[in-house]
Amino acid sequence: MSTRIPASLLLAACCYFASDASAQWEAAWALSVGPDVLVDGVSLPHPFTGGLTAPQWSPIDLDGDGDEDLFAFDRDGNRILAFERLNAPNSGWVERPQWSQGWPEMNHWALLRDFDCDGLPDLFTGYQNSIHVWKNTGNTQPGAPNFEALATPLMASWDFGSGAQNLPVVCLTIDKPAISDVDGDGDLDIITFTETSTTLYQFSGIASCSLDLVCTNRCYGMLTEGAEDNSLFIGDEHDCSFNVVDPRWSSGSRPEIVSDRDGLHAGGAVTALQLDGEHFYDLLISDVTYPTSMAVLLEDAIDGQDSAAWIDPTFPALLPHGGLQDSLILPRFPAAYAIDFDLDGDQDLVFSPNTGLETDDDAAVHVWENQGTSASPIWSFVTDRWIQDGMLDFGRGAAPVFSDLDNDGDLDLVVANKERYEGVGDTPADLALLRNIGTGDAPAYELTTLGAIDFQTNGIESIHPALGDLDGDGDVDLIVGDELGRLHQYTNTSGAGEWPNWEMQTLSIQDSEGIPIDVGQFATPQLLDLDGDGALDLLIGEKNGTLTCYQGCNGTWCLISTEESGKDWAGITVENTLGINGYSVPALHFGPNGWHVFVANETGQVQYFGDVDSNMPYAQLTEQNASVGNAQPGLRAAASFADLNGDGLPEMLIGIQNGGIRWYEGTLTAVDDTAQPLPSWTAFPNPVMAGERVQLTATHLNLQQGWSAQWWSLDGRKTGPTQAVHNTPLAVFAPSAPGCYGLQLTPLKKGSPQWENPFFLRVIVTNR
């Protein structure tokens, strides 16, 4: 382990290095669209949307401009996204992060439907095998609808032969219901799968503009799904052994009541729409284990019930269609949503997975355009990445880390993932690199590669990166944690100032005892000088939610254990969803008071545990904030902090299970302003050439008293000796290596209480 730390080692940003850092302030974070990102020379319209896995789509005019915007609920993490329609159909959608704030809690599924005819789509969402409804009461400002709980749960009248009774509308949590006016009588109806059988419920609206519902059929469509596969049985093959009294209020006696089918209901998604131009709706039905959707054309039977007349098992192969693709193929459980994506007046179809498991979640939004009319649709495949092609989506999981990879003084971005779907059995873990093509204060990024290293060769899965100069040669080396809890080291062979090229050095790193480091499962390392001795240390998160610390000691790694906390560093255990795991990810950030301890967790939140005491770097810490910035963008969070705009406040990036990243701007919420005006330090020139003189000026200070100046690298280590500065003009010499530094200025004589703390400046040092 070398004690020489070049400027390329930027594990944290120049956060908190503000000219007014002596003031008492409280930082906050606001969800933002983030900076520009280029992929193949094209600027992405919404790069930091967080990725998509199992989105459910509904049209809604969020800004009141007369056209339909887009609401998305991703059931993988219960995430809400909102997109404004600008210029349909292709590049005309942009995410509006502020529009996704303040919605009611949603679970399992969510659809917007206007049940009360006021022109405002209301919210229907799943809850414990039932349905909750929230009434839309209108916007207080564009993009911000208000909701009030109305039916929690939604009830309907049922009669199975012993008299009518009010019971909750059934919708199993894994399913997606159809909520439409299926019979054309002016009110909403609901079609869902029954509990353990393979038939469909129909809950019919009985009064316009209301939620008065009656269960009118337990065998809607007169069809049965196979118990072991997605086969549909109609006509004489259909078996309806148990139904409500007078299904669909038809004449005739009720069928004999017998026991339910022994069906194995694994999950189904239902969408009602017109496929043949008749006055009532047909169905699209999909099953959890199949990549296709089945089209069911219904007709009005003699007994007054809608009955399945014909089935296209691989929609739209047997229906009128065009283009290069005959059938929808969406790995795992496609669900359909009717959206007029091209604004031509008819309904197109958007298909997305209805599960987050074992699916191609970086191609999760398939669009089939209706190139015909509503009465005579002609379906044509358009894309499998609609909306999604405008965002960074790395597949399954995302772990962002900032580092100055090319030693040019600004922060680049490294993003690891758990896996990316390339086909059945081909799901590699990858390391994506994004070069900062902007500046240190105004970043912009360009994707250079999705796969910087071939991890499959060594069977390494579910990686998490830690970056630092491990051999003292001035470039950025790499350690990755994996799913098995092990660590692997890669050496950068490209040299300082060059884009990195990493080659395997050590497969399964050992500690000072010669034992392979193994923290259990899902190792998430961070390299940093925690104890201030000039050598890099390793702080590692893991599946069980704790942290393990290895001190850098004489070229190896020494496990830290204390009497107070044992092997669990600082006694930290993060929050979790089921009381079992936690999936801790350290994201410590260096500021003027030392290391600020941020740890991301399984719930999607980032917890704050205060600051590390430099005199006791392994002492126990207690939680100070359970949810930094009130951020909960998705599950399995991995965070990174850096000041990207030069305001002294760190931005927060959170990678999530859905494969993308959310960007949060650092903001100032409070300043304890004493009677004297806050000081303002400036450094000129900034950026400055390596080794050159930096001129310092300040306002509202007694500059005659003398100051000491100390440079700090951004992994928390002193760089060079302390420099004494006296009289005016004040000047210091910049470090000899390029990079981003914090310059600490401390008065030699104590003044008023306002001046007792040191000041910090951020200075970028270049070599050209």
Secondary structure, 3 states (H helix, E strand, C coil): CCCCCCCCCCCCCCCCCCCCCCCEEEEEEEEECCCCEEECCEECCCCCECCCCCEEEEEECCCCCCCCEEEEEECCCCEEEEEEECCCCCCCEEECHHHHCCCCCCEEEEEEECCCCCCCCEEEEEECCEEEEEEEEEEEECCEEEEEEEECCCEEEECCCCCCEEEECCCCCCCECEEECCCCCCCCEEEEECCCCCCEEEEEECCCCCCCEEEEECCCECEEECCCCCCEEEHHHCCCCCCCCCHHHCCCCCCCCCCCCCCCCCCEEEEEECCCCCCCCEEEEEECCCCCEEEEEEEECCCCCEEEEEEECCCCCCCCEECCCCCCCCCCCEEEEEECCCCCCCCEEEEEECCCCCCCCCCCEEEEEECCCCCCCCEEEEECECCHHHCCCCCECCEEEEECCCCCCCCEEEEECCECCCCCCCCCCCEEEEEECCCCCCCCEEEEECCCCCCHHHCCCCCEEEEECCCCCCCCEEEEECCCCEEEEEEECCCCCCCCCEEEEECCCECCCCCECECCCCCEEEEECCCCCCCCEEEEECCCCEEEEEEEECCEEEECCECCCECCHHHCECCCCCCCCCCCEECCEEECCEEEEEEECCCCCEEEEEECECCECCCCCCCCECCHHHCCCCCCCEEEEECCCCCCCCEEEEECCCCCEEEEEEEEEEEECCCCCCCEEEEECCCEECCCEEEEEEECCCHHHCEEEEEECCCCCEEEEEEEECCCCEEEECCCCCEEEEEEEEECCCCCHHHCCCEEEEEEEECC
